[in-house]
Amino acid sequence: MPQAAIAEVPYPICDAGSAVSETVVAYQAGKGSLERDVTERFELSRDPCGQLVARTHQEWRMSMDDVEVVYDREGLPLRAWKRMMIPGAEQPQDHADLRRYELRTPDVTIKRKAADGELLYERLLPGGRNRDEGVLGTRPTAVVGPGRGLLTVWLQRVKLQVGGKAREWVLDFRDMVEKVQVATLVRDADRFDENLHRTVRVYTVYGRESVFADERDVVIGDLAGLARDETAEPRPLAHRYGTPDPVHTP
């Protein structure tokens, strides 16, 4: 729902010091992948205040996405940010679509800076069916965004056993039109994956999208053939479009 303006909530900055731990995962298109030119880097850190910060950079031949999501110490999302480069862009200011999602307000709000520089505001109303299925409230407790890495925080928070399910409100901002809806996360039986050459935990979202995780519940691959690049050295999430600035933009 378009808005004339939305409430400005400060970025959840921790002033106690620098990050104290991080998980950096690099992915590449595996053999037989449906998306051969996709690469992704995922970074998860916990600051001295206990907040989690997840960052993803996903790039392919025509474009790329940068994402940052800040979570509280329990793994519940507070704020999300996304930068999408429109195909043909040469510089960060060219054809960049910037969006900030605020999850600390009663309704999820979006502040967007379109490719032409126009600022747009929106209140994102929950959709889908809730009925009497034990899903309370409408605040998203998980996010589904570009790349598979972000699912790591959801997996680590709910700690499902094989056969377990978690049914929660999620903010899904993978597409141009975002949604707040109820989604089910299921842990299926572990399996040996030939592409990853190891036994993995198998989780399914929406009943159709499966990802593979290691023993720490860090996502390391998916059914489309995306696989962890074991040879990649951890490095900053930098790329040809410049360093993302989720604190000050849009």
KEPAZA-945856 format. One record per residue: residue in one letter; x, y, z of N, C-alpha, C, CB in turn. Coordinates in steps of 0.1 Angstrom, whole numbers, padded with zeros to 4 digits, always signed. Glycine has a CB too. Layout:
N
AXYZXYZXYZXYZ;...
***
This chain:
250
M+0008-0012+0000+0000+0000+0000+0009+0012+0000-0010+0000+0012;P+0008+0021-0010+0016+0033-0011+0014+0042+0000+0014+0040-0024;Q+0024+0049+0005+0023+0059+0016+0030+0072+0012+0030+0053+0029;A+0025+0083+0018+0032+0096+0016+0045+0096+0023+0023+0107+0021;A+0046+0089+0034+0059+0088+0042+0058+0077+0052+0063+0102+0049;I+0069+0073+0058+0068+0063+0068+0077+0067+0079+0073+0049+0062;A+0075+0061+0091+0083+0064+0103+0098+0060+0100+0078+0057+0115;E+0107+0069+0104+0121+0066+0103+0126+0060+0116+0129+0079+0099;V+0131+0048+0115+0137+0041+0127+0152+0040+0126+0130+0027+0129;P+0159+0044+0136+0174+0044+0134+0179+0030+0131+0181+0050+0147;Y+0190+0030+0124+0197+0017+0121+0202+0011+0134+0210+0020+0111;P+0200-0002+0136+0203-0008+0149+0218-0010+0151+0196-0022+0150;I+0225+0000+0153+0240+0000+0155+0244-0005+0169+0246+0014+0151;C+0254-0013+0169+0260-0017+0182+0272-0009+0184+0263-0032+0183;D+0273-0001+0195+0285+0007+0198+0295+0001+0207+0280+0020+0205;A+0294-0012+0210+0302-0019+0219+0316-0024+0213+0296-0031+0225;G+0317-0023+0200+0329-0027+0194+0327-0034+0180+0337-0037+0203;S+0336-0041+0175+0335-0047+0162+0329-0061+0163+0349-0048+0155;A+0327-0067+0152+0321-0081+0152+0330-0091+0158+0318-0085+0137;V+0325-0100+0165+0333-0110+0173+0334-0124+0166+0328-0111+0187;S+0325-0127+0157+0325-0140+0150+0319-0138+0136+0318-0151+0158;E+0323-0147+0127+0316-0146+0114+0317-0160+0107+0323-0136+0106;T+0308-0162+0099+0308-0174+0090+0308-0169+0076+0296-0183+0093;V+0318-0172+0068+0318-0168+0054+0317-0180+0045+0331-0160+0051;V+0307-0180+0036+0305-0191+0028+0305-0186+0013+0292-0199+0031;A+0312-0193+0005+0312-0190-0010+0305-0201-0017+0326-0187-0015;Y+0297-0197-0026+0289-0207-0034+0293-0205-0049+0274-0206-0032;Q+0291-0216-0057+0293-0215-0071+0283-0225-0077+0307-0217-0076;A+0280-0223-0090+0271-0232-0097+0278-0246-0098+0267-0227-0111;G+0272-0256-0093+0278-0269-0094+0275-0276-0107+0273-0278-0082;K+0281-0288-0109+0279-0296-0121+0264-0299-0122+0287-0309-0121;G+0259-0296-0134+0244-0299-0136+0235-0288-0130+0241-0311-0130;S+0241-0277-0126+0233-0266-0120+0224-0260-0131+0242-0255-0114;L+0212-0256-0126+0203-0249-0135+0207-0234-0137+0189-0250-0130;E+0216-0229-0129+0220-0215-0130+0235-0215-0130+0214-0207-0117;R+0241-0218-0141+0255-0220-0142+0264-0207-0140+0258-0225-0156;D+0258-0196-0142+0267-0184-0141+0264-0176-0127+0264-0174-0152;V+0257-0183-0118+0255-0176-0105+0266-0179-0095+0241-0181-0100;T+0270-0168-0089+0279-0170-0077+0273-0162-0065+0294-0164-0081;E+0276-0167-0054+0271-0161-0042+0281-0161-0030+0258-0168-0037;R+0282-0151-0022+0290-0151-0010+0280-0147+0001+0302-0141-0011;F+0282-0154+0012+0273-0152+0024+0282-0150+0036+0263-0163+0026;E+0279-0140+0044+0287-0137+0056+0277-0135+0068+0295-0124+0054;L+0280-0141+0079+0271-0140+0091+0280-0136+0103+0263-0153+0094;S+0278-0125+0109+0286-0121+0121+0277-0118+0132+0295-0109+0117;R+0282-0119+0144+0275-0115+0157+0283-0104+0163+0273-0127+0166;D+0277-0093+0166+0284-0082+0172+0284-0083+0188+0278-0068+0168;P+0292-0075+0195+0293-0076+0209+0280-0074+0217+0303-0067+0215;C+0270-0068+0210+0257-0066+0216+0248-0078+0215+0250-0054+0210;G+0253-0088+0207+0245-0100+0205+0237-0101+0192+0236-0103+0216;Q+0237-0089+0185+0229-0089+0172+0236-0097+0161+0227-0075+0168;L+0228-0103+0153+0234-0110+0141+0232-0101+0129+0227-0124+0139;V+0242-0101+0120+0242-0093+0108+0245-0103+0097+0251-0081+0108;A+0236-0105+0087+0238-0114+0076+0240-0105+0063+0227-0124+0074;R+0250-0108+0055+0252-0101+0043+0254-0111+0032+0264-0092+0044;T+0247-0108+0020+0248-0117+0009+0251-0109-0004+0235-0125+0007;H+0260-0114-0012+0263-0108-0025+0261-0119-0035+0277-0102-0026;Q+0251-0117-0044+0248-0126-0055+0250-0120-0068+0234-0132-0053;E+0257-0126-0077+0260-0120-0090+0259-0130-0101+0275-0114-0089;W+0255-0125-0112+0254-0133-0124+0258-0124-0136+0240-0140-0126;R+0257-0130-0148+0262-0123-0160+0256-0110-0162+0261-0132-0172;M+0243-0109-0160+0235-0097-0163+0233-0087-0152+0222-0101-0169;S+0234-0091-0139+0231-0082-0128+0236-0088-0115+0215-0080-0128;M+0231-0082-0104+0236-0087-0091+0226-0081-0080+0250-0082-0088;D+0227-0087-0069+0219-0083-0057+0229-0082-0045+0207-0092-0054;D+0227-0072-0037+0234-0071-0024+0223-0070-0013+0243-0059-0023;V+0225-0078-0002+0215-0078+0008+0222-0078+0022+0206-0091+0007;E+0215-0070+0031+0220-0071+0045+0207-0072+0054+0228-0058+0049;V+0207-0081+0063+0196-0083+0073+0202-0082+0087+0188-0096+0070;V+0197-0074+0096+0201-0073+0110+0190-0080+0118+0203-0058+0114;Y+0195-0089+0127+0186-0097+0136+0190-0094+0150+0188-0112+0133;D+0180-0096+0159+0183-0095+0173+0191-0107+0178+0170-0093+0182;R+0194-0108+0191+0202-0119+0196+0196-0132+0195+0207-0116+0210;E+0182-0132+0193+0175-0145+0192+0173-0149+0178+0161-0143+0199;G+0178-0141+0168+0177-0145+0154+0164-0140+0148+0178-0159+0153;L+0157-0130+0154+0145-0124+0148+0149-0112+0140+0134-0121+0159;P+0144-0110+0128+0148-0099+0119+0143-0086+0124+0144-0102+0105;L+0152-0076+0123+0149-0062+0127+0148-0053+0115+0159-0057+0137;R+0156-0055+0105+0157-0046+0094+0164-0054+0082+0165-0033+0098;A+0159-0051+0070+0165-0057+0058+0168-0046+0048+0156-0068+0053;W+0178-0048+0040+0182-0039+0029+0186-0046+0017+0194-0029+0034;K+0182-0041+0005+0186-0047-0007+0189-0037-0018+0174-0056-0012;R+0200-0040-0025+0204-0032-0037+0203-0042-0049+0217-0026-0035;M+0195-0038-0059+0195-0046-0071+0200-0037-0083+0180-0050-0074;M+0209-0043-0090+0215-0035-0102+0207-0040-0114+0230-0038-0104;I+0201-0030-0121+0194-0033-0133+0204-0036-0144+0185-0020-0138;P+0201-0046-0153+0210-0050-0164+0215-0038-0172+0204-0060-0173;G+0228-0037-0175+0233-0026-0182+0240-0015-0174+0223-0020-0191;A+0238-0016-0161+0244-0006-0152+0259-0007-0152+0239-0008-0138;E+0266+0004-0152+0281+0005-0152+0286+0010-0138+0286+0014-0163;Q+0278+0018-0131+0282+0023-0118+0271+0021-0108+0286+0039-0120;P+0274+0022-0095+0264+0019-0085+0252+0029-0086+0270+0021-0071;Q+0254+0041-0091+0244+0051-0092+0235+0049-0104+0249+0065-0091;D+0239+0041-0113+0232+0038-0126+0223+0027-0124+0242+0036-0137;H+0210+0029-0125+0200+0019-0126+0200+0010-0113+0202+0010-0138;A+0203+0016-0102+0203+0008-0089+0189+0010-0083+0214+0012-0080;D+0183-0001-0078+0171-0001-0071+0174-0004-0056+0160-0011-0077;L+0172+0006-0047+0175+0004-0033+0163+0003-0025+0184+0016-0028;R+0162-0007-0016+0150-0009-0008+0154-0012+0007+0141-0020-0013;R+0147-0005+0016+0149-0008+0030+0136-0013+0036+0155+0005+0038;Y+0137-0024+0044+0125-0030+0050+0126-0029+0065+0124-0045+0045;E+0117-0022+0071+0117-0020+0085+0107-0030+0092+0113-0005+0089;L+0112-0038+0101+0104-0049+0107+0102-0046+0122+0111-0062+0106;R+0106-0034+0127+0104-0031+0141+0091-0023+0143+0115-0023+0147;T+0084-0019+0132+0072-0012+0133+0060-0021+0132+0071-0001+0121;P+0048-0017+0136+0036-0026+0136+0034-0033+0123+0024-0018+0140;D+0036-0026+0112+0035-0032+0099+0049-0031+0092+0024-0025+0090;V+0053-0040+0084+0065-0039+0076+0064-0027+0067+0068-0052+0068;T+0074-0018+0067+0074-0007+0058+0086-0008+0048+0073+0006+0065;I+0084-0002+0037+0095-0002+0027+0098+0013+0023+0091-0010+0014;K+0110+0016+0023+0115+0029+0017+0123+0025+0005+0123+0037+0028;R+0119+0030-0006+0126+0026-0019+0131+0038-0026+0116+0018-0028;K+0143+0037-0031+0149+0047-0041+0150+0040-0054+0163+0052-0036;A+0141+0044-0063+0140+0038-0076+0152+0042-0085+0127+0042-0083;A+0154+0035-0096+0165+0037-0105+0166+0052-0110+0165+0028-0117;D+0154+0059-0111+0154+0072-0115+0157+0082-0104+0141+0076-0122;G+0159+0077-0091+0161+0086-0080+0149+0089-0072+0168+0098-0085;E+0137+0086-0076+0125+0089-0069+0124+0081-0056+0113+0087-0078;L+0120+0087-0045+0118+0080-0032+0103+0076-0031+0122+0089-0020;L+0101+0063-0028+0088+0058-0027+0086+0051-0013+0085+0048-0039;Y+0074+0052-0008+0072+0046+0005+0060+0036+0004+0069+0057+0016;E+0060+0025+0012+0050+0016+0011+0048+0008+0025+0052+0005+0000;R+0036+0006+0028+0033-0003+0040+0029-0017+0034+0021+0003+0049;L+0036-0027+0039+0034-0040+0033+0025-0048+0042+0048-0047+0032;L+0013-0051+0037+0003-0058+0045+0004-0073+0043-0011-0053+0040;P+0002-0080+0054+0003-0095+0053-0007-0101+0044+0002-0101+0067;G-0004-0111+0037-0013-0118+0028-0013-0133+0031-0010-0115+0014;G-0020-0140+0022-0021-0155+0023-0031-0159+0034-0007-0160+0027;R-0031-0171+0037-0041-0177+0047-0034-0179+0060-0047-0189+0042;N-0040-0176+0071-0035-0178+0084-0044-0189+0091-0034-0165+0093;R-0057-0186+0091-0067-0195+0097-0063-0199+0112-0069-0208+0089;D-0067-0210+0116-0064-0214+0130-0053-0225+0130-0077-0220+0137;E-0041-0220+0126-0029-0229+0125-0018-0226+0134-0024-0229+0110;G-0021-0218+0145-0011-0216+0155-0001-0206+0152-0005-0228+0159;V-0003-0198+0141+0006-0187+0137+0001-0174+0143+0008-0187+0121;L+0008-0169+0153+0003-0157+0160+0008-0145+0154+0006-0158+0175;G+0001-0134+0155+0005-0121+0150+0008-0120+0135+0018-0117+0158;T+0014-0110+0131+0017-0109+0117+0032-0104+0114+0008-0099+0110;R+0039-0102+0125+0053-0097+0124+0062-0109+0118+0059-0092+0137;P+0069-0106+0107+0078-0117+0102+0088-0120+0112+0084-0112+0089;T+0090-0133+0114+0100-0139+0123+0112-0145+0115+0095-0149+0133;A+0111-0145+0102+0121-0150+0093+0121-0142+0080+0120-0165+0090;V+0132-0142+0072+0132-0136+0059+0137-0145+0049+0141-0123+0060;V+0132-0144+0037+0136-0152+0025+0140-0141+0015+0125-0161+0020;G+0153-0141+0012+0158-0131+0002+0166-0137-0009+0166-0121+0010;P+0172-0129-0017+0181-0134-0028+0192-0142-0022+0187-0122-0036;G+0195-0153-0028+0205-0162-0023+0200-0171-0013+0217-0154-0018;R+0207-0182-0011+0203-0192-0001+0208-0190+0013+0207-0206-0006;G+0219-0182+0014+0226-0181+0027+0217-0176+0038+0237-0172+0025;L+0208-0166+0035+0200-0160+0045+0191-0170+0053+0190-0150+0039;L+0188-0182+0047+0180-0192+0054+0188-0198+0066+0176-0203+0044;T+0201-0196+0066+0209-0201+0077+0204-0196+0091+0223-0197+0076;V+0201-0183+0092+0196-0178+0105+0183-0184+0109+0194-0163+0104;W+0174-0187+0100+0161-0193+0104+0164-0208+0108+0152-0193+0091;L+0172-0215+0101+0175-0229+0105+0182-0229+0119+0185-0235+0095;Q+0191-0220+0121+0198-0221+0134+0189-0216+0146+0211-0212+0134;R+0179-0208+0143+0170-0203+0154+0161-0214+0158+0163-0191+0150;V+0154-0221+0148+0144-0231+0152+0149-0245+0156+0134-0232+0140;K+0161-0248+0151+0168-0261+0155+0158-0273+0154+0172-0259+0170;L+0154-0275+0142+0145-0286+0140+0152-0300+0140+0138-0284+0126;Q+0145-0310+0145+0149-0323+0144+0143-0329+0131+0144-0332+0156;V+0148-0340+0126+0143-0346+0114+0128-0349+0115+0150-0360+0111;G+0120-0344+0106+0106-0345+0106+0099-0333+0112+0102-0357+0113;G+0107-0324+0118+0101-0312+0125+0097-0302+0115+0111-0307+0135;K+0088-0293+0120+0082-0282+0111+0082-0269+0119+0068-0286+0106;A+0084-0258+0112+0082-0245+0118+0073-0237+0108+0096-0237+0121;R+0062-0232+0113+0053-0224+0105+0052-0210+0110+0039-0231+0104;E+0058-0200+0102+0059-0187+0107+0056-0177+0096+0074-0185+0112;W+0054-0164+0100+0053-0153+0091+0067-0150+0086+0046-0141+0097;V+0068-0148+0072+0081-0145+0067+0080-0132+0057+0087-0157+0059;L+0090-0125+0056+0091-0114+0046+0099-0120+0035+0098-0101+0052;D+0093-0122+0023+0100-0127+0011+0102-0116+0002+0091-0139+0005;F+0115-0112+0000+0118-0100-0009+0127-0104-0020+0124-0089-0001;R+0125-0116-0025+0133-0121-0036+0129-0114-0049+0133-0136-0038;D+0116-0112-0051+0111-0107-0063+0109-0091-0062+0097-0113-0066;M+0105-0085-0074+0103-0071-0074+0091-0067-0065+0100-0066-0088;V+0081-0076-0064+0070-0074-0055+0071-0082-0043+0056-0077-0063;E+0073-0076-0031+0076-0083-0019+0063-0088-0013+0083-0074-0009;K+0064-0098-0004+0053-0104+0003+0056-0107+0017+0048-0117-0005;V+0045-0105+0026+0046-0110+0040+0035-0121+0040+0043-0098+0050;Q+0040-0133+0043+0030-0144+0043+0035-0155+0052+0029-0150+0028;V+0026-0165+0055+0030-0176+0063+0037-0187+0054+0017-0182+0070;A+0048-0192+0059+0056-0202+0052+0060-0213+0062+0069-0196+0046;T+0061-0225+0057+0065-0236+0065+0079-0241+0061+0055-0248+0063;L+0087-0243+0072+0100-0248+0070+0100-0263+0076+0111-0240+0078;V+0104-0272+0068+0104-0286+0072+0118-0292+0071+0094-0294+0063;R+0122-0300+0081+0135-0307+0080+0132-0321+0076+0142-0307+0094;D+0137-0325+0064+0135-0338+0059+0146-0347+0063+0134-0338+0043;A+0146-0359+0059+0157-0369+0063+0170-0364+0057+0153-0383+0058;D+0181-0367+0064+0194-0364+0059+0197-0373+0047+0205-0366+0070;R+0206-0368+0038+0209-0375+0026+0223-0373+0022+0199-0372+0015;F+0229-0382+0014+0242-0380+0009+0240-0374-0005+0250-0394+0007;D+0246-0362-0007+0245-0355-0019+0258-0357-0028+0243-0340-0017;E+0256-0362-0040+0268-0365-0048+0275-0352-0053+0264-0372-0060;N+0268-0341-0054+0274-0329-0058+0283-0323-0047+0263-0318-0062;L+0279-0324-0035+0286-0319-0023+0296-0330-0017+0277-0314-0013;H+0294-0342-0021+0303-0353-0017+0302-0355-0001+0317-0351-0021;R+0290-0353+0004+0289-0355+0019+0274-0357+0022+0295-0342+0026;T+0272-0361+0035+0258-0362+0040+0254-0348+0045+0258-0372+0052;V+0242-0344+0041+0238-0330+0044+0224-0331+0051+0237-0322+0032;R+0221-0320+0059+0207-0319+0064+0199-0313+0053+0207-0310+0076;V+0187-0317+0051+0178-0313+0040+0166-0305+0046+0173-0324+0032;Y+0164-0293+0042+0153-0285+0046+0145-0280+0034+0158-0272+0055;T+0132-0279+0036+0123-0275+0025+0114-0263+0030+0114-0287+0020;V+0114-0253+0021+0106-0241+0024+0095-0240+0014+0115-0228+0023;Y+0083-0236+0018+0071-0235+0009+0067-0249+0003+0074-0226-0002;G+0073-0260+0009+0069-0273+0004+0075-0277-0010+0055-0274+0003;R+0084-0268-0015+0090-0271-0028+0104-0267-0030+0081-0265-0039;E+0109-0258-0021+0123-0253-0023+0132-0259-0013+0123-0238-0022;S+0141-0268-0017+0150-0275-0008+0164-0270-0008+0150-0290-0011;V+0170-0269+0004+0183-0265+0006+0191-0275+0014+0184-0251+0012;F+0204-0275+0013+0212-0284+0021+0221-0276+0031+0221-0293+0012;A+0222-0282+0043+0229-0275+0053+0239-0285+0060+0220-0269+0064;D+0250-0279+0066+0260-0287+0073+0255-0290+0087+0274-0281+0072;E+0264-0295+0095+0260-0299+0109+0258-0287+0118+0271-0308+0115;R+0262-0275+0113+0260-0262+0121+0247-0255+0116+0272-0253+0120;D+0240-0261+0106+0229-0256+0100+0232-0243+0091+0218-0252+0110;V+0245-0243+0086+0248-0233+0076+0245-0239+0062+0264-0230+0077;V+0237-0231+0054+0233-0236+0041+0245-0237+0032+0223-0226+0035;I+0247-0248+0025+0259-0250+0017+0255-0255+0003+0268-0261+0023;G+0242-0256+0000+0239-0260-0014+0224-0261-0015+0245-0273-0018;D+0219-0265-0028+0205-0267-0030+0203-0277-0041+0198-0253-0033;L+0190-0280-0044+0187-0289-0054+0190-0285-0068+0172-0293-0053;A+0191-0271-0070+0194-0266-0083+0208-0268-0087+0190-0251-0084;G+0217-0273-0078+0231-0276-0081+0240-0266-0075+0232-0276-0096;L+0235-0256-0068+0244-0246-0061+0252-0254-0051+0236-0234-0055;A+0265-0252-0051+0274-0259-0042+0284-0250-0035+0281-0270-0049;R+0288-0253-0023+0298-0245-0017+0312-0247-0024+0300-0250-0002;D+0319-0236-0025+0332-0235-0032+0342-0237-0021+0334-0222-0040;E+0347-0249-0019+0356-0252-0008+0370-0245-0010+0358-0267-0006;T+0373-0241-0022+0386-0235-0025+0386-0220-0023+0390-0239-0039;A+0375-0214-0022+0374-0199-0021+0380-0195-0008+0360-0194-0024;E+0388-0184-0008+0393-0178+0004+0383-0168+0009+0407-0173+0002;P+0381-0167+0022+0372-0156+0027+0377-0142+0023+0371-0157+0042;R+0369-0134+0018+0373-0120+0014+0361-0111+0015+0378-0120-0001;P+0363-0098+0016+0352-0089+0018+0342-0090+0006+0357-0074+0018;L+0330-0087+0009+0319-0088-0001+0320-0075-0010+0305-0089+0005;A+0331-0074-0017+0333-0063-0026+0332-0067-0041+0347-0056-0024;H+0329-0058-0050+0327-0062-0064+0327-0050-0072+0313-0069-0065;R+0324-0051-0085+0327-0040-0094+0317-0029-0093+0326-0046-0108;Y+0306-0030-0085+0297-0019-0083+0299-0011-0071+0283-0025-0083;G+0310-0014-0064+0313-0006-0052+0307-0012-0040+0308+0008-0054;T+0312-0007-0028+0308-0012-0015+0294-0008-0012+0318-0008-0004;P+0285-0017-0008+0271-0014-0004+0271-0005+0008+0263-0027-0002;D+0261+0003+0009+0259+0012+0021+0245+0011+0027+0262+0027+0017;P+0243+0000+0034+0229-0002+0039+0226+0007+0051+0228-0016+0044;V+0235+0013+0057+0233+0022+0068+0226+0035+0064+0245+0025+0076;H+0232+0041+0053+0228+0054+0049+0219+0055+0036+0240+0062+0046;T+0216+0043+0030+0207+0043+0018+0196+0033+0020+0216+0040+0005;P+0184+0035+0014+0181+0047+0005+0179+0059+0013+0169+0043-0004;
***
